[in-house]
Amino acid sequence: MTMTTAEADKILADRFAPWVRALGLSVEGIGADRAVLRLPWSQRLAREGGGLSGQALMAAADTATVIAVSAARGAFVPMTTVQQSTSFQRLVTGADVLIEAVLTKLGRRMAFADVTLSDAGSGALAARASTVYAILD
């Protein structure tokens, strides 16, 4: 059973803290082992110099992983971040960011993902993250 983008957006609306929802993330695409989210450009998320803040990008990568795991499992399941490592490569200014989380391993109790964050306008890579989650159900 494949999860739809509408079902994934409902997970965003129902399962995340208000400050995460305030980022305005939306699900652009979903697959058996991946999720693509959009982080809309917002001046309120920008840092000095006009680039989107690293904290917003890291939260978006973390959230995309939850959606990818949920899609792979067919529904939301309780989980928690065990590890996230993020490398920033360039500023994103004045453009949305596309976040693609691809599961590299999904076990009964652990999930691993590689995440790319790209400038939606130019396609330029802004950051990479690797995430590890513990599945709690």
C-alpha positions in Angstrom: 0.0 0.0 0.0 1.5 3.3 -1.2 1.2 6.4 0.9 -0.1 9.5 -0.9 1.3 13.0 -0.6 -2.0 14.0 1.1 -1.5 11.3 3.7 2.1 12.4 4.2 1.0 16.0 4.6 -1.6 14.9 7.2 1.3 13.3 9.2 3.1 16.7 9.0 -0.1 18.5 10.3 -0.9 16.0 13.0 2.3 14.6 14.4 4.8 17.5 14.6 5.3 20.3 17.1 3.9 23.7 16.3 7.4 25.2 15.6 8.1 22.5 13.0 4.7 23.1 11.4 5.5 26.8 11.3 8.4 26.0 8.8 5.6 25.5 6.2 7.0 22.2 4.9 5.0 20.4 2.3 5.4 17.0 0.7 6.3 17.2 -2.9 6.8 13.5 -3.6 6.7 10.1 -1.8 8.0 6.7 -2.7 8.6 3.3 -1.1 12.0 4.4 0.2 12.0 8.2 0.0 10.2 11.4 0.6 10.7 14.9 -1.0 9.6 17.9 1.0 9.7 21.6 0.2 10.8 24.2 2.6 9.4 27.5 1.4 11.7 30.6 1.4 10.9 32.9 4.4 12.8 36.0 5.5 11.9 35.0 9.1 14.1 31.9 8.7 17.0 33.8 7.2 20.2 34.6 9.0 22.6 37.5 8.7 23.6 37.6 5.0 20.2 36.4 3.9 20.8 32.7 3.9 18.3 30.2 5.4 19.3 29.2 8.9 21.1 25.9 9.5 18.6 25.1 12.2 15.7 25.3 9.8 17.5 23.1 7.3 18.4 20.5 9.9 14.8 20.4 11.2 13.6 20.0 7.6 16.1 17.1 7.0 14.9 15.4 10.3 11.3 15.9 9.3 11.8 14.5 5.8 13.3 11.3 7.4 10.2 10.8 9.5 8.0 11.1 6.4 10.3 8.6 4.4 10.2 6.1 7.3 6.4 6.5 7.5 6.0 6.0 3.8 8.2 2.8 3.9 6.1 1.4 6.8 2.8 2.4 5.2 1.8 4.7 8.1 3.3 6.9 10.9 4.9 4.9 13.6 6.5 6.3 16.8 10.2 7.0 16.3 13.0 9.2 17.6 16.2 10.6 16.2 19.3 8.8 17.3 21.8 10.7 15.2 22.0 13.4 12.6 25.1 14.7 10.9 24.7 17.7 8.5 27.3 19.2 6.2 26.5 22.7 4.8 27.9 23.5 1.4 26.3 26.8 0.3 23.8 29.4 1.4 20.3 29.4 0.0 19.0 32.9 -0.4 15.6 33.8 -1.8 14.6 30.3 -2.9 12.7 27.3 -1.6 14.7 24.3 -0.6 13.9 20.7 -1.8 14.7 18.1 0.8 15.0 14.4 -0.4 15.4 11.8 2.3 16.3 8.3 0.9 16.3 5.3 3.2 19.5 3.3 2.9 18.4 0.7 5.5 15.1 0.0 7.2 15.0 -2.6 9.9 12.5 -3.5 12.5 14.0 -1.2 15.1 16.3 1.2 13.2 16.2 3.3 10.1 19.1 5.0 8.2 18.7 7.7 5.6 20.8 10.0 3.4 19.3 13.4 2.9 20.1 16.1 0.3 18.9 19.7 0.5 18.9 21.6 -2.7 18.1 25.1 -3.9 14.8 24.6 -5.7 15.5 27.4 -8.2 19.0 26.4 -9.3 19.2 22.8 -8.2 22.5 23.6 -6.4 23.3 21.3 -3.4 23.0 23.3 -0.2 23.6 20.6 2.4 23.8 16.8 3.0 22.7 15.0 6.1 22.7 11.4 7.3 20.2 10.4 9.9 19.6 7.4 12.1 16.2 6.7 13.8 15.0 4.3 16.4 11.6 2.9 15.7 9.6 2.7 18.9 6.6 0.6 18.1 
